[in-house]
Amino acid sequence: MDHNRLNAYHIMWLFVFFDLPTNTKKERKEAARFRKDLIRDGFTMMQYSVYIRHCASKESGEVHAKRIKSCIPDKGQVSILRITDKQYSDIMNYWGVKEKPLAEGPKQLEIF
């Protein structure tokens, strides 16, 4: 059995997409808190309202998705997408008109 192929389908990436209101001081504070919560939980900003996180397994992804759900602000929209490492490897990133290769994923094993 090819373990690399199996791992490519077992390892997950979580994407968090959100559109939060920032009209009032309270809404801006809640939006900033949400972003900080994502960063504290190991997410990286991919775009301003798109954060990603590598998860060693589907179970780990579920744990982090539950954490996100627990800190969603009262207003706005938050979407969570789970994809496999294999699916993520097909991403095409462009900065201007130039394609930028995908950053290599973590090589260390997460233990949580």
Beta strands, then each sheet from edge to edge (+ up, - down):
strand 1: 12-19
strand 2: 44-47
strand 3: 50-55
strand 4: 77-84
strand 5: 93-95
strand 6: 98-100
sheet 1: 2+ 3- 1+ 4-
sheet 2: 5+ 6-
end
